[in-house]
Amino acid sequence: MVNILKEYLVNPKTTGAICPSSSYLAEAMTGNDLLCADCVVELGPGTGAITEKILTKIPQDCTFFSLEINPIFSAKLKEKFPDATVYSDSAENIQKYLEKHNAKECNTIISSLPWTFLDQQTQRKIFESMHNSLSKDGKVVTYSYLHGLLFPSGRRFRNLLNQHFPNIQKKIVWKNIPPAVVYERKK
């Protein structure tokens, strides 16, 4: 089993968590909209706590893939979910993989990226990639740890989120270590 704390200590910019997401956070991230999705993209799945929930909710004919930049997590995800498609690449490259799957856009992007650890340029590139990859009525769901919102990078994340996806809905998931704020918004 991958030691998520060790990966966090080695490289916190690609591993923003100290333990896997709780089942409460996974449920809040996936909701019920996935039941009729055509194409779902997951960014930064880490150890797969949310991936597992996604796979139970998407239809059999749904195009689904994950982008995980950490090669150790990527390899473990491929072992854990042999039927899921996992690419070891940056979230900036969503379009590349949509094209690989003969899809122009996706219905839903579910992101567990460590936003508060990413520099401003990387945050902007990923937000543009997400915005450009979503269908007209597509939805983005992401989260940030509650304490991370106190940092300048956390405030920058919220500002970018509001620029690309205005009127976003928020809810706090207290039953997670650490507590997380889930953001959900249609394009």
N, C-alpha and C positions, 0 to 999 in steps of 0.2 A: 504494500500500500504506500502511496506517495505521502510523504510528510509535508503537509501544506505549510506548517510553521517554519520548517527548514527552508522551503522555497521562498517564503516571505523574507526571511533573514538574509538569504543569499541575494535576492533581487526583488525588492519591494515594488519597483516600477512595473514589473510584469506579473507580480503576485500581490494583490492588494489585500489579501485576507490572511488571518491567522488560524482560521478553522473553516471547514466547509459550511455552506449556507444551510440554515435550518429548513425543515419541511414547511414551516410557516412562511419563510421568505420565498421558497420555491413555489408555493401555492399562490402567494401574492403576485409573483412575477408572471405566472402562466394563466391565471384566470380561466374563463370558459371560451374566449374567442378563438382559441386554437382548434376547436372541434371542427370548424369549417374552413380552415386556412388552406391555401394552395401552396404557399411558399413561406417558410419560416427560417430566419437566420439567427444563430446564437453567437454572440461575441464574448470572448473571454470565459469559456465554460469552467475553467479551473479543474476541479476534481469530478465535476459532473452531477452535483446535487440538483441543479436546475435542469440539466440535460435530461436526467431520468424522468422528471415530471413532464417535460415537453414531449418526450417519446410516448408517454402514456396518453397524451391528449390529442396529438395531431392525427389526422386521417391517414390511412395507409398509403394513399396516393399523393400525399403532401411532399413537396420538395423540401428537404431539411438538410442543413449543414451547419457546422460550427467552425469558427476561426479562433484558434488558440495559439498565441505566440510562444508560450513556454513549451519547448520540445519535450520535456519530461511529462508535463500534464497531457500534452497532445498524444504521446505514445500510450499513456495509461488510459486515456479516454477511448482510444481505438481498441484496446484490450477489453475494457469494461463494456463498451457498446459496439460490438463488431458489426452490427447492421446500420450504425449511424455513420455519416460521412463527416470526418474531422480533418481539417486542413491546418497545418502548422504554419500560420502566416498572420500578418497584421490585420486588424479590423479595418484599416484604411482600404483594403483590397476587396471589399464586398462585391463590387461590380465584376471583377475578374472571375469570381466563382459563380456569380449568377449566370454569366455568359457560359461558363463551363457546363452549367445545368440547363442551358437553353431557356433561361428566364430573364426577362428584361427588368423585373422588379419583384419585390416580395411584399406579402401582407403584413408581416410582423417581424420586428427586430427585437430580440431580447438580449440585453447587454448586462454583463457582470464585470465590465471593465473597471479597473481601479482609477477612476477619473481624477481623484485628488492627487495621485502620484504622477499624472501625465503632464508634460509641459504644455504651454499654451498652443504652440504650433501643432502638436500631435492631437490635442483635443479638437482644434478647429478642423483638421483634416478628417478625423473620424466622424465628427458631426456632419460635415458636408457629404461624406460618403454615405452615412445613414440616410440623410435627407434625400439624396439623389437615388437611393436604392429602393425607397418605399413607393408602393403604388399610391395613387391619388388619395385613397382612403386608408392607407396603411397606418400601422400603429407602432410606436416605439415604447418599450418598457425597459427601464434601467433603474439603478439604485445607487445610493451613496451612503456610506456609514454616517450616522448622525453626528459623531464627533468631527468628522472630516469637513463638514460644512463650515466649521469655524476658521479654517485656514484660507489664505488668499486663493489657493488653487481650487478649493471647494466653492468659494464665491464665484470664481471665474467659470467653473463648471455650470453652476446654476444660471449664470448670465447667458452662456452659450446655449444651454437647454431652452431657455425662454426665447432666445433669438430664433432658433430653428423650429421649435415646437411650442408656440405660445399657448397660454391657457392650460398648462399641464396640470393634471390631477396628482395629488400627493397623498400618501398614507404612510404612517410609521409602523414598522414591524418591530415590536419590542422583544418578541421571542426569537431573537437572533443574537449571536455574539460576533461583533457588537450590534446594537440596534441599528436598523437601516431605514432610510426613507426611500420608498418606491415611487417612481415617477412614471406616469402613463399618459400618453397623448397620441391622438390621431394626427396625421399630417395636416 
